[in-house]
């Protein structure tokens, strides 16, 4: 599973530590194809599926959850 940038407390702390945090966050969000970051829940749904019996026939795949960044 390859995730794009996820909106977490750690990510927010790193951005807020920058000299111009507000503009840095605005600039970062403008570069996101969907205009926002992923949430932890959005990533967790795939992980839960892959860990479940429902994914028993899934093998050797890379799942990209990046809001269109890699397109």
C-alpha positions as CSV (number, residue, x, y, z in Angstrom):
1,X,0.0,0.0,0.0
2,X,1.4,3.3,-1.0
3,X,-0.2,6.3,0.6
4,X,0.1,9.9,-0.3
5,X,0.4,12.6,2.4
6,X,-1.9,11.9,5.3
7,X,-3.2,14.6,7.5
8,X,-1.8,13.6,10.9
9,X,-0.6,15.5,14.0
10,X,3.0,14.7,13.0
11,X,2.5,16.2,9.6
12,X,0.9,19.3,11.0
13,X,3.7,19.7,13.6
14,X,6.3,19.6,10.8
15,X,4.4,22.2,8.7
16,X,3.8,24.4,11.8
17,X,7.6,24.4,12.5
18,X,8.3,26.1,9.2
19,X,9.0,29.8,9.2
20,X,5.8,30.7,7.1
21,X,3.6,27.8,8.1
22,X,0.3,29.2,6.8
23,X,1.7,29.8,3.3
24,X,3.5,26.5,3.4
25,X,0.3,24.6,4.1
26,X,-1.6,26.6,1.4
27,X,1.1,25.9,-1.1
28,X,1.2,22.2,-0.2
29,X,-2.6,21.9,-0.5
30,X,-2.7,23.7,-3.9
31,X,-0.4,21.0,-5.3
32,X,-2.7,18.2,-4.2
33,X,-4.9,17.0,-7.1
34,X,-8.0,16.7,-4.8
35,X,-7.2,19.9,-2.9
36,X,-6.8,18.2,0.4
37,X,-4.7,15.6,2.2
38,X,-5.8,12.0,2.9
39,X,-7.3,11.2,6.3
40,X,-6.0,8.3,8.4
41,X,-9.5,6.7,8.1
42,X,-9.3,6.7,4.3
43,X,-6.0,4.8,4.5
44,X,-7.2,2.5,7.3
45,X,-10.2,1.2,5.2
46,X,-7.9,-0.4,2.7
47,X,-5.6,-1.9,5.4
48,X,-8.7,-3.4,7.1
49,X,-9.9,-4.8,3.9
50,X,-6.5,-6.3,3.0
51,X,-6.2,-7.8,6.5
52,X,-9.7,-9.4,6.2
53,X,-10.8,-12.7,4.7
54,X,-12.6,-10.7,2.0
55,X,-9.3,-10.0,0.3
56,X,-8.2,-13.7,0.2
57,X,-7.9,-13.7,-3.6
58,X,-5.8,-10.5,-3.7
59,X,-2.1,-11.2,-4.2
60,X,1.0,-9.2,-5.0
61,X,-0.7,-5.9,-5.7
62,X,0.4,-2.3,-5.0
63,X,-2.5,-0.1,-3.9
64,X,-1.9,3.6,-4.4
65,X,-4.0,5.9,-2.2
66,X,-2.7,9.3,-3.1
67,X,-5.7,11.4,-4.2
68,X,-4.6,11.3,-7.8
69,X,-1.0,12.5,-7.2
70,X,0.5,9.7,-9.2
71,X,-1.7,10.1,-12.2
